[in-house]
Amino acid sequence: MQERVQKLVNIGKMLPLMEEFYTIQGEGFHKGTAAYFIRIGGCDVGCHWCDVKESWNADLHPPTDTDLIVSNALKYSDVIVVTGGEPLTWDMTLLTEGLKSKGAKTHIETSGAYPLTGIWDWICLSPKKIKLPQQEIYEKADELKCIIYNNNDFVFAEEQASEVSENCVLYLQPEWSVREKIIPLIVDYVMKNPKWKVSLQTHKYLNIP
């Protein structure tokens, strides 16, 4: 990457844009609602079951002017979901300032592994064992979404739930590749522990992005 471009990426004036699309939010608290998704490349958390591994290498995704990303998003929706990869790898300040200045609602989906930047109306924290969230993000998370791949993940989920505020909405979501085995376990767990809710990747059932 050219030095000039790298400097712009470092300050959030440009971002490695993997893809952007208008669709229906499939997961968590806002499932079923229309939103515009901005997927930012770059992630070193490295979950073995990640379904967007192609997002990991930021160098594969072209640095794109943040003002252009804002302009494109606002053509479709005033609800903007920033995801990745791990979007907090980069400084989200300018992106969210641009969106908020036009009246958009800003949502982020993050592992919380990096310091929180940007102005957010909704923070969905999806913590990973490999790289735990920053304390500040625990305190500000609106939604905790724990992915369940095996029985040990229920223990991890409870550990993470103890870190967030009492107003944070708690979700357990089956990892897609083992959903048939895991869904009955989640259903049973939520019925025994009703502070949790079930989240499903409904966009995959709907066959949409």
C-alpha positions as CSV (number, residue, x, y, z in Angstrom):
1,M,0.0,0.0,0.0
2,Q,1.3,3.4,-0.9
3,E,2.6,5.4,2.1
4,R,0.1,8.3,1.4
5,V,-2.8,5.9,1.3
6,Q,-1.6,4.1,4.4
7,K,-1.6,7.4,6.3
8,L,-5.2,8.0,5.3
9,V,-6.2,4.5,6.3
10,N,-4.5,5.0,9.7
11,I,-6.6,8.0,10.5
12,G,-9.8,6.6,9.1
13,K,-10.1,8.9,6.1
14,M,-10.0,5.8,4.0
15,L,-11.0,2.2,5.0
16,P,-10.4,-1.2,3.5
17,L,-13.9,-1.8,2.2
18,M,-14.7,-5.5,1.6
19,E,-18.3,-5.1,0.6
20,E,-21.4,-3.0,1.2
21,F,-25.0,-4.0,0.7
22,Y,-28.7,-3.3,1.6
23,T,-30.4,-6.2,3.2
24,I,-32.4,-7.5,6.2
25,Q,-30.6,-7.7,9.5
26,G,-30.6,-11.4,10.3
27,E,-29.3,-11.6,13.8
28,G,-29.8,-10.4,17.4
29,F,-31.9,-7.5,18.6
30,H,-32.7,-5.9,15.3
31,K,-33.3,-9.0,13.2
32,G,-36.0,-8.6,10.6
33,T,-35.3,-4.9,10.0
34,A,-33.8,-3.3,6.8
35,A,-30.3,-2.0,7.1
36,Y,-27.3,-1.1,5.0
37,F,-24.2,-3.1,5.9
38,I,-20.6,-1.9,5.5
39,R,-18.1,-4.7,5.8
40,I,-14.6,-3.6,6.6
41,G,-11.7,-5.8,5.9
42,G,-9.0,-6.8,8.4
43,C,-9.2,-9.1,11.4
44,D,-6.5,-10.9,13.4
45,V,-8.9,-12.6,15.9
46,G,-9.0,-15.7,13.8
47,C,-12.0,-17.7,14.8
48,H,-11.7,-21.1,13.2
49,W,-15.5,-21.2,12.4
50,C,-15.6,-17.7,10.9
51,D,-17.9,-17.6,7.8
52,V,-16.2,-14.6,6.3
53,K,-12.5,-15.6,6.4
54,E,-12.0,-13.7,3.2
55,S,-12.3,-10.5,5.3
56,W,-9.3,-11.2,7.4
57,N,-6.5,-9.9,5.1
58,A,-7.1,-6.1,4.8
59,D,-4.7,-5.9,1.9
60,L,-7.2,-7.8,-0.3
61,H,-9.7,-5.0,0.1
62,P,-9.3,-1.6,-1.6
63,P,-8.8,1.4,0.6
64,T,-11.9,3.5,-0.1
65,D,-12.6,7.1,0.7
66,T,-14.7,7.3,3.8
67,D,-16.9,10.1,2.5
68,L,-17.7,7.9,-0.5
69,I,-18.7,5.0,1.8
70,V,-21.0,7.4,3.7
71,S,-22.6,8.7,0.5
72,N,-23.2,5.3,-0.8
73,A,-24.8,4.0,2.4
74,L,-27.2,6.9,2.8
75,K,-28.7,6.3,-0.7
76,Y,-30.3,3.1,0.8
77,S,-31.0,3.5,4.5
78,D,-30.7,5.6,7.6
79,V,-29.8,2.4,9.6
80,I,-26.1,1.6,9.0
81,V,-24.5,-1.6,10.4
82,V,-20.7,-1.6,10.4
83,T,-19.2,-5.1,10.6
84,G,-16.1,-7.0,9.4
85,G,-13.7,-8.5,9.8
86,E,-13.1,-6.6,12.9
87,P,-14.1,-3.0,12.2
88,L,-12.4,-1.6,15.3
89,T,-9.0,-2.6,13.8
90,W,-9.4,0.9,12.3
91,D,-10.5,4.3,13.5
92,M,-14.2,4.6,13.1
93,T,-14.5,8.2,14.1
94,L,-14.7,9.9,10.7
95,L,-17.0,7.2,9.3
96,T,-19.5,7.6,12.1
97,E,-19.3,11.3,12.2
98,G,-20.1,11.4,8.5
99,L,-23.1,9.1,9.0
100,K,-24.4,10.8,12.1
101,S,-24.1,14.3,10.4
102,K,-26.7,13.1,7.9
103,G,-29.1,11.7,10.6
104,A,-28.2,8.0,10.3
105,K,-28.4,5.5,13.1
106,T,-25.0,3.8,13.5
107,H,-24.7,0.1,14.6
108,I,-21.5,-1.9,15.0
109,E,-20.9,-5.6,15.3
110,T,-17.5,-6.2,17.0
111,S,-15.5,-8.7,19.0
112,G,-14.4,-5.8,21.2
113,A,-10.8,-6.8,20.9
114,Y,-9.6,-3.2,20.1
115,P,-10.4,0.2,21.6
116,L,-13.8,1.6,20.9
117,T,-13.8,4.4,18.3
118,G,-16.7,6.1,16.7
119,I,-20.2,7.3,17.7
120,W,-22.6,4.4,18.0
121,D,-26.4,4.1,18.6
122,W,-26.1,0.4,19.1
123,I,-23.1,-1.8,20.0
124,C,-23.4,-5.6,19.4
125,L,-20.5,-7.2,21.2
126,S,-19.7,-10.7,20.1
127,P,-16.7,-11.7,22.2
128,K,-14.1,-14.3,21.3
129,K,-11.9,-16.4,23.6
130,I,-8.8,-15.8,21.5
131,K,-8.8,-12.0,22.1
132,L,-11.1,-10.8,24.9
133,P,-12.9,-7.5,24.7
134,Q,-11.7,-4.2,26.0
135,Q,-13.3,-3.3,29.4
136,E,-14.8,-0.1,28.0
137,I,-16.8,-2.0,25.4
138,Y,-18.2,-4.4,28.0
139,E,-19.6,-1.3,29.8
140,K,-21.1,0.2,26.6
141,A,-22.5,-2.9,24.9
142,D,-26.2,-2.8,24.1
143,E,-26.2,-6.4,23.0
144,L,-24.0,-9.4,23.9
145,K,-24.1,-12.1,21.3
146,C,-22.2,-15.3,22.2
147,I,-21.6,-17.9,19.5
148,I,-22.1,-21.5,20.7
149,Y,-20.0,-24.1,19.0
150,N,-19.7,-26.6,21.8
151,N,-20.8,-27.1,25.5
152,N,-17.7,-25.1,26.8
153,D,-19.1,-22.0,25.1
154,F,-22.0,-21.8,27.6
155,V,-19.4,-21.3,30.3
156,F,-17.7,-18.6,28.3
157,A,-21.0,-16.9,27.6
158,E,-21.8,-16.7,31.3
159,E,-18.3,-15.3,32.0
160,Q,-18.9,-12.6,29.4
161,A,-22.4,-11.9,30.6
162,S,-21.0,-11.1,34.1
163,E,-18.9,-8.3,32.5
164,V,-21.6,-6.3,30.7
165,S,-24.2,-3.9,32.1
166,E,-27.5,-5.1,33.5
167,N,-29.3,-3.4,30.5
168,C,-27.4,-5.3,27.9
169,V,-29.5,-7.8,26.0
170,L,-28.1,-11.4,26.1
171,Y,-28.1,-13.7,23.1
172,L,-26.9,-17.2,22.4
173,Q,-26.4,-18.0,18.7
174,P,-25.6,-21.4,17.3
175,E,-22.5,-21.6,15.0
176,W,-24.0,-22.3,11.6
177,S,-22.1,-25.4,10.6
178,V,-23.2,-27.3,13.8
179,R,-26.6,-25.7,14.2
180,E,-28.6,-29.0,14.1
181,K,-26.7,-30.3,17.0
182,I,-26.4,-27.1,19.0
183,I,-29.9,-25.6,18.6
184,P,-31.5,-28.1,21.0
185,L,-28.8,-27.4,23.6
186,I,-29.4,-23.6,23.3
187,V,-33.2,-24.0,23.5
188,D,-32.8,-26.1,26.7
189,Y,-30.2,-23.7,28.2
190,V,-32.4,-20.6,27.5
191,M,-35.4,-22.3,29.0
192,K,-33.4,-22.9,32.2
193,N,-31.7,-19.5,32.1
194,P,-34.3,-17.1,30.7
195,K,-32.0,-14.0,31.0
196,W,-30.7,-15.3,27.7
197,K,-32.5,-15.1,24.3
198,V,-32.0,-17.2,21.2
199,S,-30.4,-15.6,18.1
200,L,-30.5,-17.4,14.8
201,Q,-28.8,-16.4,11.5
202,T,-32.2,-15.9,9.9
203,H,-30.7,-14.2,6.8
204,K,-29.2,-17.6,5.9
205,Y,-32.6,-19.3,6.2
206,L,-34.0,-16.4,4.0
207,N,-31.1,-17.0,1.5
208,I,-30.1,-13.3,1.5
209,P,-26.7,-11.6,2.3
